[in-house]
Amino acid sequence: MGWKANCILVSTQEDGVFRTFPNHDSALAAEIVERLPLAKHRFGEKSTFERGMSPEPGQLVVGAYPGAAIIGHDELCLACFGDRIPRVVTELWKLFPTAKILAVLLHSVVNQFGYALFTDGKMIRQRIGADGQATFEFGIPLPEEEPL
């Protein structure tokens, strides 16, 4: 059994909103879904974070909280990797104008990894690859990327 992630994390707060276990906001979740650039999707059932960060292909999981959101969807996550700011990010900024948005892509079976960070209307950093080797990079490495 390996690990996977296909999710987008959104936060307007510096202190880590999820450590306080905020209540889910169903109305905000519905508003997020309306803005997502998806032709079709299917909702999963109520989910945990662990399952929501890597839903089944085509399944959409949305957690919405005051100043934050978690979106699990394979195609939306993949859209965050490339040379442009994707529509999913610009739509999320309409709801969370000051948010930092992080897309995370992980698949342990093939040693694939990827992350893309967006803030202040810009793509800040992006790195995607496999087996520890980047196949695409954008931006200056973040302090979190420094070797231990």
C-alpha positions in Angstrom: 0.0 0.0 0.0 1.4 3.4 -1.0 0.4 7.0 -0.6 -1.1 9.4 -3.1 -2.3 13.0 -3.1 -4.2 15.1 -5.7 -5.3 18.1 -3.8 -5.4 21.9 -3.7 -5.0 23.6 -0.3 -6.2 27.1 0.2 -5.6 29.4 3.2 -5.8 33.1 4.0 -4.3 32.5 7.4 -0.7 32.3 8.4 -1.2 30.3 11.6 -2.5 27.0 10.2 -6.3 27.1 10.3 -6.7 23.4 10.3 -5.0 22.9 13.7 -8.2 24.4 15.2 -10.5 21.8 13.6 -12.9 24.4 12.2 -16.5 23.6 11.2 -17.2 22.8 7.6 -19.1 25.5 5.7 -21.5 23.8 3.3 -22.7 27.1 1.7 -19.1 28.0 0.9 -18.4 24.5 -0.4 -21.3 24.9 -2.8 -20.0 28.3 -4.0 -16.5 26.8 -4.6 -18.0 24.0 -6.6 -20.0 26.5 -8.8 -16.7 28.3 -9.6 -14.6 25.2 -10.4 -13.8 24.7 -14.1 -15.2 21.2 -14.4 -17.4 19.9 -17.2 -18.7 17.1 -15.0 -17.9 15.6 -11.7 -19.4 13.4 -9.1 -19.5 14.0 -5.4 -18.2 11.5 -2.9 -19.7 11.0 0.5 -18.5 12.7 3.6 -14.8 12.2 3.8 -11.8 12.4 6.0 -8.8 14.6 5.0 -6.8 11.5 4.3 -9.3 10.2 1.7 -10.2 13.6 0.4 -6.7 14.5 -0.5 -6.6 11.7 -3.1 -10.2 10.8 -4.2 -11.0 8.2 -6.9 -10.4 9.5 -10.5 -13.1 12.0 -11.4 -14.5 12.2 -7.9 -14.6 15.7 -6.3 -14.1 16.3 -2.6 -14.5 19.9 -1.2 -13.9 20.9 2.4 -14.7 24.6 3.0 -13.8 26.5 6.2 -13.5 30.1 7.3 -10.6 31.4 5.3 -9.6 28.0 3.9 -10.5 25.2 1.6 -9.3 21.7 0.5 -10.2 20.5 -3.0 -9.5 16.9 -3.9 -9.8 16.2 -7.7 -7.2 14.6 -10.0 -7.8 16.9 -13.1 -8.0 20.1 -11.1 -4.8 19.3 -9.3 -3.0 18.4 -12.5 -4.2 21.7 -14.1 -2.0 23.6 -11.6 1.2 22.3 -13.2 2.3 24.2 -16.3 3.5 27.6 -17.5 0.3 29.6 -16.7 -1.8 30.3 -13.6 -4.7 27.9 -14.1 -8.4 28.9 -14.1 -9.0 26.9 -10.9 -6.5 29.1 -9.1 -8.0 32.4 -10.4 -11.5 31.2 -9.5 -10.4 30.4 -6.0 -8.8 33.8 -5.6 -12.2 35.3 -6.3 -13.5 33.7 -3.2 -10.2 34.0 -1.2 -8.4 37.1 -2.6 -5.5 37.0 -0.1 -5.0 33.2 -0.1 -1.9 31.2 -0.6 -2.8 28.2 -2.8 -0.8 25.0 -2.9 -1.4 22.1 -5.3 0.1 18.8 -4.2 0.6 15.8 -6.4 2.2 12.6 -5.0 2.2 9.0 -6.1 4.5 6.6 -4.2 4.3 3.7 -6.6 6.0 5.6 -9.4 7.9 8.0 -7.0 6.1 11.0 -8.6 6.0 14.3 -6.8 4.8 17.8 -7.6 3.9 21.0 -5.9 2.8 24.4 -7.1 2.5 27.5 -4.9 0.5 30.5 -5.9 0.1 33.8 -3.9 -0.5 37.5 -4.5 -1.8 36.8 -8.0 1.4 35.1 -9.1 2.8 31.6 -9.5 5.7 31.6 -7.0 7.1 28.1 -7.2 6.5 24.9 -9.1 8.4 21.6 -9.1 7.3 18.3 -10.6 9.2 15.1 -11.2 9.9 11.5 -10.2 12.6 9.5 -8.3 13.9 12.8 -6.8 14.7 14.4 -10.1 12.7 17.4 -11.2 11.3 17.3 -14.8 9.9 20.8 -14.6 10.7 23.7 -12.3 9.6 27.3 -12.0 10.7 29.9 -9.5 13.4 30.1 -6.8 13.5 27.1 -4.3 11.7 27.8 -1.1 13.4 27.5 2.3 11.4 24.3 3.0 13.2 22.7 0.0 16.7 23.1 1.6 18.3 19.8 2.5 18.2 18.9 6.2 
